[in-house]
């Protein structure tokens, strides 16, 4: 079963030096390609409150994270959100990366 319970992806890339296809595990988490924006996307879900989406851009042939969005219940992430959010509030956390390094994190209430 894949990331979203439906399909398993395994990526193989052609190695011109060896003249054969070789497994590419760095791409195994990718389940969508945005050809127009040139992005690789990975999504997973664990129910109503738990899901995440990671977006990558290729850098030197390796997927490098540029954005990560996930949701969680406030009670499970108390260390990063204000106490005014009730335990049952679903929070959306967005992390932005530049050259693979985290540069900004922000959060908001997630509307279903």
DSSP file (Angstrom, degrees, kcal/mol; ACC not computed):
  #  RESIDUE AA STRUCTURE BP1 BP2  ACC     N-H-->O    O-->H-N    N-H-->O    O-->H-N    TCO  KAPPA ALPHA  PHI   PSI    X-CA   Y-CA   Z-CA
    1    1 A X              0   0    0      0, 0.0     7,-0.1     0, 0.0     6,-0.1   0.000 360.0 360.0 360.0 136.3    0.0    0.0    0.0
    2    2 A X    >   -     0   0    0      6,-0.1     3,-1.8     1,-0.0     6,-0.2  -0.011 360.0 -73.7 -83.4-171.0    1.3    3.4   -0.9
    3    3 A X  T 3  S+     0   0    0      4,-0.4    42,-0.8     1,-0.3     5,-0.1   0.811 134.5  34.0 -55.4 -35.1    1.4    6.7    0.9
    4    4 A X  T 3  S-     0   0    0      3,-0.3    -1,-0.3    40,-0.2    40,-0.1   0.132 121.4 -99.4-111.2  19.7   -2.3    7.3    0.4
    5    5 A X  S <  S+     0   0    0     -3,-1.8    -2,-0.1     2,-0.2     3,-0.1   0.655 105.2  73.9  79.2  14.8   -3.4    3.7    0.6
    6    6 A X  S    S+     0   0    0      1,-0.4     2,-0.4    -5,-0.0    -1,-0.1   0.743  88.9  22.3-127.3 -48.4   -3.7    3.1   -3.1
    7    7 A X        -     0   0    0     -6,-0.1     2,-0.5     2,-0.0    -4,-0.4  -0.957  53.6-143.5-133.3 143.4   -0.5    2.8   -5.1
    8    8 A X        -     0   0    0     -2,-0.4     2,-0.4    -6,-0.2    -6,-0.1  -0.905  19.7-159.7-103.1 132.8    3.1    1.9   -4.5
    9    9 A X        +     0   0    0     -2,-0.5     2,-0.4    19,-0.3    21,-0.0  -0.928  13.1 178.8-113.4 136.8    5.8    3.7   -6.5
   10   10 A X        -     0   0    0     -2,-0.4     2,-0.4    19,-0.0    15,-0.1  -0.990  18.1-149.0-132.7 127.4    9.3    2.6   -7.1
   11   11 A X        -     0   0    0     -2,-0.4    13,-2.7    13,-0.3     2,-0.4  -0.785  12.7-174.1-103.7 138.1   11.5    4.8   -9.2
   12   12 A X  E     -A   23   0A   0     -2,-0.4     2,-0.3    11,-0.2    11,-0.2  -0.990   7.0-160.7-126.4 137.1   14.3    3.6  -11.4
   13   13 A X  E     -A   22   0A   0      9,-2.5     9,-2.9    -2,-0.4     2,-0.5  -0.896  25.7-110.1-117.6 148.6   16.7    6.0  -13.3
   14   14 A X  E     -A   21   0A   0     -2,-0.3     2,-0.8     7,-0.2     7,-0.3  -0.655  23.1-155.1 -80.9 126.1   18.9    5.1  -16.2
   15   15 A X  E  >> -A   20   0A   0      5,-3.1     5,-1.5    -2,-0.5     4,-1.5  -0.882   4.8-167.4-100.0 104.9   22.6    5.0  -15.4
   16   16 A X  T  45S+     0   0    0     -2,-0.8    -1,-0.2     1,-0.2     5,-0.1   0.803  84.6  57.0 -68.1 -28.6   24.4    5.7  -18.7
   17   17 A X  T  45S+     0   0    0      1,-0.2    -1,-0.2    -3,-0.1    -2,-0.0   0.918 118.7  31.3 -66.5 -42.7   27.8    4.7  -17.4
   18   18 A X  T  45S-     0   0    0      2,-0.2    -2,-0.2    -3,-0.1    -1,-0.2   0.573 103.9-133.9 -88.9 -10.7   26.5    1.2  -16.5
   19   19 A X  T  <5S+     0   0    0     -4,-1.5     2,-0.3     1,-0.2    -3,-0.2   0.911  71.2  88.6  55.2  48.0   24.0    1.2  -19.3
   20   20 A X  E   <S-A   15   0A   0     -5,-1.5    -5,-3.1    -7,-0.1     2,-0.3  -0.979  82.8 -92.4-160.2 165.0   21.1    0.0  -17.2
   21   21 A X  E     -A   14   0A   0     -2,-0.3     2,-0.3    -7,-0.3    -7,-0.2  -0.638  39.4-165.2 -82.9 141.7   18.4    1.2  -14.9
   22   22 A X  E     -A   13   0A   0     -9,-2.9    -9,-2.5    -2,-0.3    -2,-0.0  -0.951  28.7 -96.2-128.1 149.1   19.2    1.5  -11.2
   23   23 A X  E     -A   12   0A   0     -2,-0.3     2,-0.4   -11,-0.2   -11,-0.2  -0.322  29.2-159.0 -61.4 142.3   16.9    1.9   -8.2
   24   24 A X    >   +     0   0    0    -13,-2.7     3,-2.0     1,-0.1   -13,-0.3  -0.710  15.4 173.9-125.7  78.3   16.4    5.5   -7.0
   25   25 A X  G >  S+     0   0    0     -2,-0.4     3,-1.6     1,-0.3     4,-0.3   0.737  72.4  72.4 -62.0 -23.3   15.2    5.3   -3.4
   26   26 A X  G 3  S+     0   0    0      1,-0.3    -1,-0.3     2,-0.1     3,-0.3   0.737 101.9  45.7 -61.2 -20.2   15.5    9.1   -3.0
   27   27 A X  G X  S+     0   0    0     -3,-2.0     3,-1.7     1,-0.2    -1,-0.3   0.403  82.6  98.6-101.1   0.8   12.4    9.3   -5.2
   28   28 A X  T <  S+     0   0    0     -3,-1.6   -19,-0.3     1,-0.3    -1,-0.2   0.744  79.5  55.6 -65.7 -23.3   10.4    6.5   -3.5
   29   29 A X  T 3  S+     0   0    0     -4,-0.3     2,-0.4    -3,-0.3    -1,-0.3   0.534  84.6 103.6 -86.0  -4.7    8.3    9.0   -1.4
   30   30 A X    <   +     0   0    0     -3,-1.7    12,-0.2     1,-0.1     3,-0.1  -0.635  32.5 161.3 -82.8 127.4    7.1   10.9   -4.5
   31   31 A X        +     0   0    0     10,-2.5     2,-0.3    -2,-0.4    11,-0.2   0.323  63.9  36.2-126.1   7.0    3.5   10.2   -5.6
   32   32 A X  E     -B   41   0B   0      9,-1.3     9,-2.9     2,-0.0     2,-0.5  -0.976  59.7-155.3-155.5 145.4    2.8   13.3   -7.8
   33   33 A X  E     -B   40   0B   0     -2,-0.3     2,-1.0     7,-0.2     7,-0.2  -0.989   6.8-155.5-123.4 127.9    4.8   15.4  -10.2
   34   34 A X  E  >> -B   39   0B   0      5,-2.8     5,-2.0    -2,-0.5     4,-1.3  -0.840  15.6-177.1 -98.4  95.4    3.8   19.0  -11.0
   35   35 A X  T  45S+     0   0    0     -2,-1.0    -1,-0.2     1,-0.2     5,-0.0   0.865  77.1  53.3 -65.1 -37.7    5.4   19.3  -14.4
   36   36 A X  T  45S+     0   0    0      1,-0.2    -1,-0.2    -3,-0.1    -2,-0.1   0.931 119.9  32.3 -64.8 -46.2    4.5   23.0  -14.9
   37   37 A X  T  45S-     0   0    0      2,-0.1    -1,-0.2     0, 0.0    -2,-0.2   0.532 106.6-126.5 -88.0  -6.7    6.1   24.1  -11.6
   38   38 A X  T  <5 +     0   0    0     -4,-1.3    20,-0.4     1,-0.2     2,-0.3   0.934  60.6 141.3  59.8  49.9    8.8   21.4  -11.8
   39   39 A X  E   < -B   34   0B   0     -5,-2.0    -5,-2.8    18,-0.1     2,-0.4  -0.897  47.5-143.2-123.2 151.0    8.0   20.1   -8.3
   40   40 A X  E     -BC  33  56B   0     16,-2.7    16,-3.3    -2,-0.3     2,-0.4  -0.937  23.6-160.9-109.5 135.8    7.8   16.6   -6.8
   41   41 A X  E     -BC  32  55B   0     -9,-2.9   -10,-2.5    -2,-0.4    -9,-1.3  -0.954  13.0-170.5-127.9 137.9    5.1   16.1   -4.2
   42   42 A X  E     - C   0  54B   0     12,-2.7    12,-2.8    -2,-0.4     2,-0.4  -0.993  11.9-178.1-124.7 131.1    4.6   13.5   -1.5
   43   43 A X  E     + C   0  53B   0     -2,-0.4     2,-0.3    10,-0.2    10,-0.2  -0.960   6.3 172.0-129.4 147.5    1.3   13.2    0.4
   44   44 A X  E     - C   0  52B   0      8,-2.2     8,-2.5    -2,-0.4     2,-0.4  -0.984  10.7-159.7-148.2 158.3    0.1   11.0    3.3
   45   45 A X  E     + C   0  51B   0    -42,-0.8     6,-0.3    -2,-0.3     3,-0.1  -0.997  18.6 178.2-142.0 142.1   -2.9   10.8    5.5
   46   46 A X        -     0   0    0      4,-4.1     2,-0.3     1,-0.5     3,-0.2   0.076  68.9 -64.3-127.2  22.4   -3.7    9.3    8.8
   47   47 A X  S    S-     0   0    0      3,-0.5    -1,-0.5     1,-0.2     0, 0.0  -0.822  82.7 -35.7 126.7-167.6   -7.3   10.5    9.2
   48   48 A X  S    S+     0   0    0     -2,-0.3    -1,-0.2     1,-0.2     3,-0.0   0.908 136.6  29.1 -59.8 -47.2   -9.2   13.8    9.5
   49   49 A X  S    S+     0   0    0     -3,-0.2     2,-0.7     1,-0.1    -1,-0.2   0.670 111.3  70.0 -91.8 -17.0   -6.6   15.6   11.6
   50   50 A X        +     0   0    0     22,-0.1    -4,-4.1    20,-0.1    -3,-0.5  -0.874  58.2 119.7-113.8 108.6   -3.4   14.0   10.5
   51   51 A X  E     -CD  45  71B   0     -2,-0.7    20,-2.3    20,-0.6     2,-0.3  -0.976  30.8-167.1-153.8 157.2   -2.1   14.6    6.9
   52   52 A X  E     -CD  44  70B   0     -8,-2.5    -8,-2.2    -2,-0.3     2,-0.4  -0.994   8.5-163.3-147.5 156.7    1.0   16.0    5.4
   53   53 A X  E     -CD  43  69B   0     16,-3.0    16,-2.9    -2,-0.3     2,-0.4  -0.986   7.1-167.8-140.3 126.1    2.4   17.1    2.1
   54   54 A X  E     -CD  42  68B   0    -12,-2.8   -12,-2.7    -2,-0.4     2,-0.4  -0.956   6.5-158.1-116.9 134.9    6.0   17.6    1.3
   55   55 A X  E     -CD  41  67B   0     12,-3.1    11,-3.2    -2,-0.4    12,-1.6  -0.939  11.8-172.7-117.2 133.5    7.1   19.4   -1.9
   56   56 A X  E     -CD  40  65B   0    -16,-3.3   -16,-2.7    -2,-0.4     2,-0.4  -0.880  14.5-159.0-125.9 153.9   10.6   19.0   -3.4
   57   57 A X  E     - D   0  64B   0      7,-2.3     7,-2.4    -2,-0.3     2,-0.3  -0.975  34.5-106.7-125.6 144.1   12.6   20.5   -6.2
   58   58 A X  E     + D   0  63B   0    -20,-0.4     2,-0.4    -2,-0.4     5,-0.2  -0.537  36.5 178.9 -73.7 132.8   15.5   18.7   -7.8
   59   59 A X  E >  S- D   0  62B   0      3,-2.5     3,-1.6    -2,-0.3    -2,-0.0  -0.961  75.9 -16.7-134.3 115.7   18.9   20.0   -6.9
   60   60 A X  T 3  S-     0   0    0     -2,-0.4     3,-0.1     1,-0.3    -1,-0.1   0.853 128.1 -56.2  55.5  36.2   21.9   18.2   -8.5
   61   61 A X  T 3  S+     0   0    0      1,-0.2     2,-0.4     0, 0.0    -1,-0.3   0.502 118.8 105.9  79.6   3.6   19.6   15.3   -9.3
   62   62 A X  E <  S-D   59   0B   0     -3,-1.6    -3,-2.5    -5,-0.1     2,-0.2  -0.946  78.0-109.8-117.6 136.0   18.4   14.8   -5.7
   63   63 A X  E     -D   58   0B   0     -2,-0.4     2,-0.5    -5,-0.2    -5,-0.2  -0.469  36.0-167.9 -63.9 127.8   15.0   15.8   -4.3
   64   64 A X  E     -D   57   0B   0     -7,-2.4    -7,-2.3    -2,-0.2    35,-0.1  -0.980  23.3-116.0-121.0 127.3   15.4   18.8   -2.0
   65   65 A X  E     +D   56   0B   0     -2,-0.5    35,-0.6    -9,-0.2    -9,-0.3  -0.331  37.3 166.0 -65.1 137.8   12.6   19.8    0.3
   66   66 A X  E     +     0   0B   0    -11,-3.2    31,-2.4     1,-0.4     2,-0.3   0.560  67.2  12.5-120.5 -25.0   11.1   23.3   -0.3
   67   67 A X  E     -DE  55  96B   0    -12,-1.6   -12,-3.1    29,-0.2    -1,-0.4  -0.984  53.9-170.8-156.6 143.2    7.9   23.1    1.6
   68   68 A X  E     -DE  54  95B   0     27,-2.4    27,-3.0    -2,-0.3     2,-0.4  -0.991   6.8-177.9-136.8 128.0    6.2   20.9    4.2
   69   69 A X  E     +DE  53  94B   0    -16,-2.9   -16,-3.0    -2,-0.4     2,-0.3  -0.992  12.2 161.1-126.3 130.8    2.6   21.3    5.3
   70   70 A X  E     -DE  52  93B   0     23,-2.3    23,-3.3    -2,-0.4     2,-0.3  -0.979  25.0-141.4-144.8 158.5    1.0   19.0    8.0
   71   71 A X  E     +DE  51  92B   0    -20,-2.3   -20,-0.6    -2,-0.3     2,-0.3  -0.898  25.1 158.5-120.0 153.5   -1.9   19.1   10.3
   72   72 A X  E     - E   0  91B   0     19,-1.8    19,-3.3    -2,-0.3     2,-0.2  -0.976  45.2 -87.7-160.9 161.5   -2.2   17.9   13.8
   73   73 A X  E >   - E   0  90B   0     -2,-0.3     3,-1.6    17,-0.2     4,-0.5  -0.564  37.8-122.7 -74.3 144.0   -4.4   18.4   16.9
   74   74 A X  G >  S+     0   0    0     15,-2.5     3,-1.5    12,-0.3    13,-0.2   0.860 110.1  63.3 -54.6 -38.3   -3.3   21.3   19.1
   75   75 A X  G 3  S+     0   0    0     12,-1.7     3,-0.5     1,-0.3    -1,-0.3   0.777 101.8  51.6 -60.0 -25.5   -2.9   18.9   22.1
   76   76 A X  G <  S+     0   0    0     -3,-1.6    -1,-0.3    11,-0.2    -2,-0.2   0.556 116.4  37.3 -90.0  -7.9   -0.1   17.0   20.2
   77   77 A X    X>  +     0   0    0     -3,-1.5     3,-2.1    -4,-0.5     4,-0.7  -0.082  67.6 138.1-133.9  36.2    1.9   20.1   19.4
   78   78 A X  T 34  +     0   0    0     -3,-0.5     3,-0.4     1,-0.3    -1,-0.1   0.755  64.4  69.6 -54.2 -28.6    1.6   22.3   22.5
   79   79 A X  T 34 S+     0   0    0      1,-0.2    -1,-0.3    -3,-0.1    -2,-0.0   0.649 109.0  32.2 -69.8 -13.4    5.3   23.2   22.3
   80   80 A X  T <4 S+     0   0    0     -3,-2.1     2,-0.3     2,-0.1    -1,-0.2   0.457 109.8  63.8-123.2  -0.6    4.9   25.3   19.2
   81   81 A X  S  < S-     0   0    0     -4,-0.7    10,-0.0    -3,-0.4     0, 0.0  -0.874  86.5 -90.5-125.9 159.0    1.4   26.8   19.3
   82   82 A X    >   -     0   0    0     -2,-0.3     3,-1.4     1,-0.1    -2,-0.1  -0.266  30.0-125.2 -64.5 149.9   -0.4   29.3   21.6
   83   83 A X  T 3  S+     0   0    0      1,-0.3    -1,-0.1     4,-0.0     4,-0.1   0.652 101.2  80.1 -70.2 -14.9   -2.3   27.9   24.6
   84   84 A X  T 3  S+     0   0    0      2,-0.1     2,-0.5     0, 0.0    -1,-0.3   0.693  73.3  91.1 -67.3 -16.7   -5.5   29.7   23.4
   85   85 A X  S <  S-     0   0    0     -3,-1.4    -4,-0.1   -11,-0.1     6,-0.0  -0.681  83.8-125.8 -78.7 127.0   -6.0   26.9   20.9
   86   86 A X    >   -     0   0    0     -2,-0.5     3,-1.9     1,-0.1   -12,-0.3  -0.291  24.5-106.5 -67.9 159.7   -8.2   24.2   22.5
   87   87 A X  T 3  S+     0   0    0      1,-0.3   -12,-1.7   -13,-0.2   -11,-0.2   0.808 120.0  52.8 -56.6 -32.0   -6.8   20.6   22.5
   88   88 A X  T 3  S+     0   0    0    -14,-0.2    -1,-0.3   -15,-0.1     2,-0.2   0.458  80.8 116.2 -88.2  -0.6   -9.3   19.6   19.8
   89   89 A X    <   -     0   0    0     -3,-1.9   -15,-2.5     1,-0.1     2,-0.6  -0.505  64.5-134.5 -68.5 131.2   -8.3   22.5   17.4
   90   90 A X  E     -E   73   0B   0     20,-0.3    20,-3.1    -2,-0.2     2,-0.4  -0.791  24.5-159.1 -88.1 125.9   -6.8   21.1   14.2
   91   91 A X  E     -EF  72 109B   0    -19,-3.3   -19,-1.8    -2,-0.6     2,-0.6  -0.875  10.8-147.5-112.2 136.7   -3.7   23.1   13.4
   92   92 A X  E     -EF  71 108B   0     16,-3.4    16,-1.9    -2,-0.4     2,-0.5  -0.906  15.6-164.5-101.7 124.0   -2.0   23.5   10.0
   93   93 A X  E     -EF  70 107B   0    -23,-3.3   -23,-2.3    -2,-0.6     2,-0.5  -0.938   3.0-168.5-113.0 126.5    1.8   23.9   10.2
   94   94 A X  E     -EF  69 106B   0     12,-3.2    12,-2.5    -2,-0.5     2,-0.4  -0.961   1.9-170.8-118.0 129.9    3.7   25.1    7.2
   95   95 A X  E     -EF  68 105B   0    -27,-3.0   -27,-2.4    -2,-0.5     2,-0.4  -0.979   6.6-158.3-120.2 130.9    7.5   25.0    7.0
   96   96 A X  E     -EF  67 104B   0      8,-2.9     7,-3.0    -2,-0.4     8,-1.5  -0.883   9.1-164.2-109.8 140.8    9.4   26.7    4.2
   97   97 A X  E     - F   0 102B   0    -31,-2.4     2,-0.4    -2,-0.4     5,-0.2  -0.917  11.9-163.0-125.1 148.1   12.9   25.7    3.2
   98   98 A X  E >  S- F   0 101B   0      3,-2.6     3,-1.9    -2,-0.3   -32,-0.1  -0.992  84.0 -11.0-129.9 124.9   15.7   27.3    1.1
   99   99 A X  T 3  S-     0   0    0     -2,-0.4    -1,-0.1     1,-0.3   -33,-0.1   0.864 131.0 -55.5  52.3  39.3   18.5   25.1   -0.1
  100  100 A X  T 3  S+     0   0    0    -35,-0.6     2,-0.4     1,-0.2    -1,-0.3   0.453 115.4 114.4  79.1   0.7   17.3   22.4    2.1
  101  101 A X  E <  S-F   98   0B   0     -3,-1.9    -3,-2.6   -36,-0.0    -1,-0.2  -0.881  73.3-111.3-109.4 137.1   17.4   24.5    5.3
  102  102 A X  E     +F   97   0B   0     -2,-0.4    -5,-0.3    -5,-0.2     3,-0.1  -0.444  41.0 165.4 -64.3 126.9   14.4   25.6    7.3
  103  103 A X  E     +     0   0B   0     -7,-3.0     2,-0.3     1,-0.4    -6,-0.2   0.599  60.8  13.3-117.7 -20.5   13.8   29.3    6.9
  104  104 A X  E     -F   96   0B   0     -8,-1.5    -8,-2.9     2,-0.0     2,-0.4  -0.965  50.9-171.3-159.9 140.5   10.3   29.9    8.2
  105  105 A X  E     +F   95   0B   0     -2,-0.3     2,-0.3   -10,-0.2   -10,-0.2  -1.000  16.8 164.4-130.4 132.6    7.6   28.1   10.2
  106  106 A X  E     -F   94   0B   0    -12,-2.5   -12,-3.2    -2,-0.4     2,-0.3  -0.961  14.7-157.6-142.7 164.1    4.0   29.3   10.6
  107  107 A X  E     +F   93   0B   0     -2,-0.3     2,-0.3   -14,-0.2   -14,-0.2  -0.933  10.1 174.6-140.3 159.1    0.7   27.9   11.7
  108  108 A X  E     -F   92   0B   0    -16,-1.9   -16,-3.4    -2,-0.3     2,-0.3  -0.966  44.0 -81.7-155.2 165.7   -3.0   28.5   11.4
  109  109 A X  E     -F   91   0B   0     -2,-0.3     2,-0.5   -18,-0.2   -18,-0.2  -0.576  47.7-129.2 -71.6 135.7   -6.3   26.9   12.3
  110  110 A X        -     0   0    0    -20,-3.1     2,-0.5    -2,-0.3   -20,-0.3  -0.771  15.0-152.5 -92.5 128.1   -7.2   24.3    9.7
  111  111 A X              0   0    0     -2,-0.5   -20,-0.0     1,-0.1    -2,-0.0  -0.876 360.0 360.0 -99.5 124.7  -10.6   24.5    8.2
  112  112 A X              0   0    0     -2,-0.5    -1,-0.1   -22,-0.0    -2,-0.0   0.474 360.0 360.0 -78.6 360.0  -12.0   21.1    7.1
